[in-house]
Amino acid sequence: MNRALIIVDVQNDFCEGGALAVEGGAAVARSVAGLVGADRSGGRYRYVVATKDWHVDPGDHFAADGSEPNFADTWPVHCVASSPGAELHPDLDVALDEVFLKGRYTASYTGFDGTAAGDGVTPLGSWLSERGVEAVDVVGLATDHCVRATALDARRAGFETTVLLDHCAGVAPATTEAALAEMAGAGVAFVG
């Protein structure tokens, strides 16, 4: 089966020391690098892609100046396009076939909103389908937010979808548990 790995938002701002850090984010970067290998010699994946939050002006996704984010609809400023915080974590030492940028002008949680950095227009789903991908493994940050949304959309798009839990980190136990239940109900499989 033609399989791809989708690495979700393993960016500096979502790892320790970042603007919206997830505990264990840097460890996820290292574990994904170990899973794939810098030269991808294991051959498990035909394609390896990553998604990035890439905020230019995402409207009310960022909490208004002087107000506190509610961490549901509004968030601290993070992953501003071309900033160090928006870059992939340096421990994610993986050769990528493409990077998909999402959330330029709106809130965006799913990698399937992203378009290829290479041409600026091709959506993730189309890119995968054009290459005959049938199955995807999803890893990254955070299990209860963007991993959840990306896995659900992968399933909706008809891809056999597996989340590799050992290569993900969630924000909070309760929301992670709810996300896992929702994904399972949608037919997403889990390993780890």
DRENDREN-404245 format. One record per residue (C-alpha): residue number from 1; x, y, z; residue in three letters. Coordinates in steps of 0.5 Angstrom, whole numbers. Layout:
<pt nr="NUM" x="X" y="Y" z="Z" rest="ala"/>
...
END
This chain:
<pt nr="1" x="0" y="0" z="0" rest="met"/>
<pt nr="2" x="3" y="7" z="-2" rest="asn"/>
<pt nr="3" x="3" y="10" z="5" rest="arg"/>
<pt nr="4" x="5" y="17" z="7" rest="ala"/>
<pt nr="5" x="7" y="20" z="14" rest="leu"/>
<pt nr="6" x="4" y="27" z="16" rest="ile"/>
<pt nr="7" x="8" y="31" z="21" rest="ile"/>
<pt nr="8" x="4" y="36" z="24" rest="val"/>
<pt nr="9" x="6" y="42" z="27" rest="asp"/>
<pt nr="10" x="13" y="40" z="30" rest="val"/>
<pt nr="11" x="15" y="47" z="30" rest="gln"/>
<pt nr="12" x="19" y="51" z="35" rest="asn"/>
<pt nr="13" x="13" y="55" z="38" rest="asp"/>
<pt nr="14" x="10" y="49" z="40" rest="phe"/>
<pt nr="15" x="16" y="46" z="43" rest="cys"/>
<pt nr="16" x="19" y="47" z="50" rest="glu"/>
<pt nr="17" x="21" y="55" z="50" rest="gly"/>
<pt nr="18" x="16" y="57" z="45" rest="gly"/>
<pt nr="19" x="10" y="61" z="45" rest="ala"/>
<pt nr="20" x="5" y="56" z="46" rest="leu"/>
<pt nr="21" x="9" y="50" z="48" rest="ala"/>
<pt nr="22" x="7" y="43" z="49" rest="val"/>
<pt nr="23" x="10" y="39" z="54" rest="glu"/>
<pt nr="24" x="14" y="34" z="51" rest="gly"/>
<pt nr="25" x="14" y="37" z="44" rest="gly"/>
<pt nr="26" x="22" y="37" z="43" rest="ala"/>
<pt nr="27" x="22" y="29" z="45" rest="ala"/>
<pt nr="28" x="17" y="29" z="39" rest="val"/>
<pt nr="29" x="21" y="32" z="34" rest="ala"/>
<pt nr="30" x="27" y="27" z="36" rest="arg"/>
<pt nr="31" x="22" y="21" z="36" rest="ser"/>
<pt nr="32" x="19" y="23" z="29" rest="val"/>
<pt nr="33" x="27" y="23" z="27" rest="ala"/>
<pt nr="34" x="28" y="17" z="30" rest="gly"/>
<pt nr="35" x="22" y="14" z="27" rest="leu"/>
<pt nr="36" x="24" y="16" z="20" rest="val"/>
<pt nr="37" x="31" y="17" z="20" rest="gly"/>
<pt nr="38" x="35" y="22" z="17" rest="ala"/>
<pt nr="39" x="36" y="19" z="10" rest="asp"/>
<pt nr="40" x="29" y="15" z="10" rest="arg"/>
<pt nr="41" x="33" y="8" z="9" rest="ser"/>
<pt nr="42" x="28" y="4" z="13" rest="gly"/>
<pt nr="43" x="23" y="5" z="7" rest="gly"/>
<pt nr="44" x="16" y="5" z="11" rest="arg"/>
<pt nr="45" x="14" y="11" z="8" rest="tyr"/>
<pt nr="46" x="14" y="13" z="0" rest="arg"/>
<pt nr="47" x="13" y="20" z="2" rest="tyr"/>
<pt nr="48" x="14" y="24" z="8" rest="val"/>
<pt nr="49" x="11" y="31" z="9" rest="val"/>
<pt nr="50" x="10" y="36" z="15" rest="ala"/>
<pt nr="51" x="5" y="42" z="16" rest="thr"/>
<pt nr="52" x="6" y="48" z="19" rest="lys"/>
<pt nr="53" x="2" y="54" z="22" rest="asp"/>
<pt nr="54" x="4" y="60" z="18" rest="trp"/>
<pt nr="55" x="0" y="66" z="21" rest="his"/>
<pt nr="56" x="1" y="72" z="17" rest="val"/>
<pt nr="57" x="-6" y="75" z="20" rest="asp"/>
<pt nr="58" x="-10" y="70" z="23" rest="pro"/>
<pt nr="59" x="-16" y="75" z="25" rest="gly"/>
<pt nr="60" x="-19" y="73" z="32" rest="asp"/>
<pt nr="61" x="-15" y="67" z="32" rest="his"/>
<pt nr="62" x="-10" y="71" z="36" rest="phe"/>
<pt nr="63" x="-12" y="74" z="43" rest="ala"/>
<pt nr="64" x="-13" y="81" z="42" rest="ala"/>
<pt nr="65" x="-8" y="86" z="45" rest="asp"/>
<pt nr="66" x="-9" y="87" z="52" rest="gly"/>
<pt nr="67" x="-14" y="81" z="53" rest="ser"/>
<pt nr="68" x="-12" y="74" z="56" rest="glu"/>
<pt nr="69" x="-13" y="68" z="51" rest="pro"/>
<pt nr="70" x="-18" y="63" z="52" rest="asn"/>
<pt nr="71" x="-14" y="57" z="49" rest="phe"/>
<pt nr="72" x="-21" y="55" z="46" rest="ala"/>
<pt nr="73" x="-22" y="60" z="40" rest="asp"/>
<pt nr="74" x="-16" y="65" z="42" rest="thr"/>
<pt nr="75" x="-9" y="64" z="43" rest="trp"/>
<pt nr="76" x="-3" y="67" z="44" rest="pro"/>
<pt nr="77" x="1" y="70" z="38" rest="val"/>
<pt nr="78" x="5" y="64" z="35" rest="his"/>
<pt nr="79" x="8" y="61" z="29" rest="cys"/>
<pt nr="80" x="8" y="68" z="26" rest="val"/>
<pt nr="81" x="10" y="67" z="18" rest="ala"/>
<pt nr="82" x="18" y="67" z="17" rest="ser"/>
<pt nr="83" x="19" y="68" z="25" rest="ser"/>
<pt nr="84" x="24" y="63" z="28" rest="pro"/>
<pt nr="85" x="18" y="60" z="32" rest="gly"/>
<pt nr="86" x="14" y="58" z="26" rest="ala"/>
<pt nr="87" x="20" y="54" z="24" rest="glu"/>
<pt nr="88" x="21" y="46" z="25" rest="leu"/>
<pt nr="89" x="24" y="44" z="31" rest="his"/>
<pt nr="90" x="32" y="43" z="30" rest="pro"/>
<pt nr="91" x="31" y="36" z="32" rest="asp"/>
<pt nr="92" x="26" y="34" z="27" rest="leu"/>
<pt nr="93" x="32" y="32" z="22" rest="asp"/>
<pt nr="94" x="28" y="29" z="17" rest="val"/>
<pt nr="95" x="28" y="29" z="9" rest="ala"/>
<pt nr="96" x="21" y="32" z="7" rest="leu"/>
<pt nr="97" x="18" y="31" z="0" rest="asp"/>
<pt nr="98" x="14" y="38" z="2" rest="glu"/>
<pt nr="99" x="11" y="42" z="7" rest="val"/>
<pt nr="100" x="4" y="45" z="8" rest="phe"/>
<pt nr="101" x="3" y="52" z="10" rest="leu"/>
<pt nr="102" x="-4" y="53" z="14" rest="lys"/>
<pt nr="103" x="-7" y="59" z="17" rest="gly"/>
<pt nr="104" x="-4" y="65" z="14" rest="arg"/>
<pt nr="105" x="-11" y="69" z="15" rest="tyr"/>
<pt nr="106" x="-15" y="64" z="19" rest="thr"/>
<pt nr="107" x="-15" y="60" z="25" rest="ala"/>
<pt nr="108" x="-13" y="53" z="22" rest="ser"/>
<pt nr="109" x="-12" y="46" z="26" rest="tyr"/>
<pt nr="110" x="-12" y="41" z="20" rest="thr"/>
<pt nr="111" x="-6" y="40" z="15" rest="gly"/>
<pt nr="112" x="-11" y="39" z="10" rest="phe"/>
<pt nr="113" x="-13" y="47" z="10" rest="asp"/>
<pt nr="114" x="-5" y="47" z="8" rest="gly"/>
<pt nr="115" x="-2" y="49" z="1" rest="thr"/>
<pt nr="116" x="5" y="46" z="-1" rest="ala"/>
<pt nr="117" x="10" y="51" z="0" rest="ala"/>
<pt nr="118" x="13" y="49" z="-6" rest="gly"/>
<pt nr="119" x="8" y="52" z="-11" rest="asp"/>
<pt nr="120" x="3" y="56" z="-6" rest="gly"/>
<pt nr="121" x="-3" y="53" z="-9" rest="val"/>
<pt nr="122" x="-4" y="45" z="-8" rest="thr"/>
<pt nr="123" x="-8" y="43" z="-2" rest="pro"/>
<pt nr="124" x="-5" y="37" z="2" rest="leu"/>
<pt nr="125" x="-11" y="32" z="0" rest="gly"/>
<pt nr="126" x="-9" y="33" z="-7" rest="ser"/>
<pt nr="127" x="-2" y="33" z="-7" rest="trp"/>
<pt nr="128" x="-3" y="26" z="-3" rest="leu"/>
<pt nr="129" x="-8" y="23" z="-8" rest="ser"/>
<pt nr="130" x="-4" y="26" z="-14" rest="glu"/>
<pt nr="131" x="2" y="21" z="-12" rest="arg"/>
<pt nr="132" x="-3" y="15" z="-11" rest="gly"/>
<pt nr="133" x="-3" y="15" z="-3" rest="val"/>
<pt nr="134" x="-8" y="11" z="0" rest="glu"/>
<pt nr="135" x="-6" y="11" z="7" rest="ala"/>
<pt nr="136" x="-3" y="16" z="12" rest="val"/>
<pt nr="137" x="0" y="16" z="19" rest="asp"/>
<pt nr="138" x="0" y="22" z="23" rest="val"/>
<pt nr="139" x="5" y="24" z="28" rest="val"/>
<pt nr="140" x="6" y="31" z="32" rest="gly"/>
<pt nr="141" x="3" y="36" z="36" rest="leu"/>
<pt nr="142" x="-2" y="37" z="39" rest="ala"/>
<pt nr="143" x="-6" y="30" z="40" rest="thr"/>
<pt nr="144" x="-12" y="34" z="42" rest="asp"/>
<pt nr="145" x="-12" y="40" z="37" rest="his"/>
<pt nr="146" x="-8" y="39" z="30" rest="cys"/>
<pt nr="147" x="-6" y="32" z="30" rest="val"/>
<pt nr="148" x="-14" y="31" z="32" rest="arg"/>
<pt nr="149" x="-16" y="35" z="26" rest="ala"/>
<pt nr="150" x="-11" y="33" z="21" rest="thr"/>
<pt nr="151" x="-13" y="25" z="22" rest="ala"/>
<pt nr="152" x="-20" y="27" z="22" rest="leu"/>
<pt nr="153" x="-20" y="30" z="15" rest="asp"/>
<pt nr="154" x="-15" y="25" z="13" rest="ala"/>
<pt nr="155" x="-20" y="20" z="14" rest="arg"/>
<pt nr="156" x="-26" y="24" z="11" rest="arg"/>
<pt nr="157" x="-22" y="25" z="5" rest="ala"/>
<pt nr="158" x="-22" y="17" z="4" rest="gly"/>
<pt nr="159" x="-14" y="15" z="7" rest="phe"/>
<pt nr="160" x="-13" y="9" z="11" rest="glu"/>
<pt nr="161" x="-11" y="13" z="17" rest="thr"/>
<pt nr="162" x="-7" y="11" z="23" rest="thr"/>
<pt nr="163" x="-4" y="16" z="29" rest="val"/>
<pt nr="164" x="2" y="14" z="32" rest="leu"/>
<pt nr="165" x="1" y="16" z="39" rest="leu"/>
<pt nr="166" x="8" y="15" z="41" rest="asp"/>
<pt nr="167" x="10" y="20" z="37" rest="his"/>
<pt nr="168" x="5" y="25" z="39" rest="cys"/>
<pt nr="169" x="4" y="30" z="45" rest="ala"/>
<pt nr="170" x="-2" y="33" z="48" rest="gly"/>
<pt nr="171" x="-4" y="39" z="51" rest="val"/>
<pt nr="172" x="-8" y="36" z="57" rest="ala"/>
<pt nr="173" x="-10" y="29" z="59" rest="pro"/>
<pt nr="174" x="-18" y="30" z="59" rest="ala"/>
<pt nr="175" x="-18" y="34" z="52" rest="thr"/>
<pt nr="176" x="-13" y="28" z="49" rest="thr"/>
<pt nr="177" x="-18" y="23" z="51" rest="glu"/>
<pt nr="178" x="-24" y="26" z="48" rest="ala"/>
<pt nr="179" x="-20" y="27" z="42" rest="ala"/>
<pt nr="180" x="-18" y="20" z="42" rest="leu"/>
<pt nr="181" x="-25" y="18" z="43" rest="ala"/>
<pt nr="182" x="-27" y="22" z="37" rest="glu"/>
<pt nr="183" x="-22" y="20" z="32" rest="met"/>
<pt nr="184" x="-23" y="12" z="34" rest="ala"/>
<pt nr="185" x="-31" y="14" z="32" rest="gly"/>
<pt nr="186" x="-29" y="16" z="26" rest="ala"/>
<pt nr="187" x="-25" y="10" z="24" rest="gly"/>
<pt nr="188" x="-18" y="13" z="25" rest="val"/>
<pt nr="189" x="-13" y="7" z="28" rest="ala"/>
<pt nr="190" x="-8" y="8" z="33" rest="phe"/>
<pt nr="191" x="-1" y="5" z="34" rest="val"/>
<pt nr="192" x="3" y="6" z="41" rest="gly"/>
END
